[in-house]
C-alpha cells in the first residue's frame, strides 16, 4: 500500500520539477517494475530538494533572494524529508512483519 503512495509522491515531485523548469509533465515519469531505480530516483530527489533549500538560504544571506522564497524552499525540504522518513518507517515495519510470519 505504501508503494503507490510513494509513487504518487514521486510523480508529484517530478511534475513540480518539470513545471518549475518549464518542461511539460510526462505521464510515464515513474516506471513500474524496477523498484531499485525508483528508490534511487526518489533519494536523489530528496537530495536535490535539500540542495535547493541550501542554495536559497545562501542566496538570502547574500541578499539575492526574498525571504518568502527561502521559507518556501525550506518548507519543501522539510516536507520531502518527512515523506522519506514515513516511507522508511513503513518499509521497516513491513520487513519486520514479514520476518514475524511463520514459515
C-alpha positions in Angstrom: 0.0 0.0 0.0 2.9 2.4 0.6 4.4 1.9 -2.8 1.5 3.5 -4.8 1.5 6.4 -2.3 5.2 6.9 -2.7 4.9 6.6 -6.5 2.3 9.3 -6.4 4.6 11.5 -4.3 7.5 10.9 -6.7 5.2 11.6 -9.7 4.1 14.9 -8.0 7.7 15.9 -7.3 8.7 15.1 -10.9 5.7 17.1 -12.2 6.6 20.0 -9.9 10.2 20.0 -11.1 9.2 19.8 -14.7 6.7 22.7 -14.2 9.4 24.8 -12.5 11.8 24.1 -15.3 9.1 24.8 -17.9 9.0 21.3 -19.3 5.7 19.5 -19.9 4.8 16.8 -17.4 5.1 13.3 -18.8 2.6 10.6 -17.8 5.3 7.9 -17.7 7.8 9.6 -15.5 7.6 6.9 -12.9 8.4 3.5 -14.3 6.9 0.4 -12.8 8.8 -2.8 -12.2 12.3 -1.6 -11.2 12.0 -0.7 -7.5 15.7 -0.2 -7.1 15.8 2.5 -9.8 12.6 4.1 -8.3 14.2 4.2 -4.9 17.4 5.7 -6.2 15.5 8.3 -8.1 13.4 9.2 -5.0 16.6 9.6 -2.9 18.2 11.7 -5.5 15.1 13.9 -5.5 15.3 14.3 -1.7 19.0 15.3 -2.1 18.2 17.8 -4.9 15.4 19.4 -2.8 17.8 19.8 0.2 20.5 21.3 -2.0 17.9 23.7 -3.4 16.9 24.8 0.1 20.6 25.3 1.0 21.1 27.4 -2.2 18.1 29.6 -1.3 19.4 30.1 2.3 22.8 31.1 1.0 21.2 33.5 -1.6 19.2 35.1 1.2 22.3 35.6 3.3 24.0 37.3 0.3 20.9 39.4 -0.2 19.9 37.9 -3.5 16.7 36.1 -2.6 13.4 37.0 -0.9 12.6 35.6 2.5 9.4 34.1 1.0 11.4 32.0 -1.4 13.7 30.8 1.3 10.8 29.8 3.6 9.1 28.0 0.7 12.3 26.1 -0.2 12.9 25.1 3.5 9.3 24.0 3.9 9.5 21.9 0.7 12.7 20.3 2.0 11.1 19.6 5.4 8.1 18.0 3.7 10.3 15.9 1.5 12.4 14.7 4.4 9.2 13.9 6.4 7.9 11.9 3.4 11.2 10.0 3.2 11.1 9.2 6.9 7.5 8.0 6.7 8.3 5.7 3.7 11.3 4.4 5.5 9.3 3.6 8.6 6.7 1.8 6.6 9.3 -0.3 4.7 10.9 -1.3 8.0 7.5 -2.1 9.5 6.7 -4.3 6.5 10.0 -6.0 6.7 9.5 -6.7 10.5 6.0 -8.0 9.8 7.3 -10.4 7.1 10.1 -11.6 9.5 7.5 -12.5 12.1 5.5 -14.6 9.8 5.7 -18.4 10.4 7.2 -20.4 7.7 
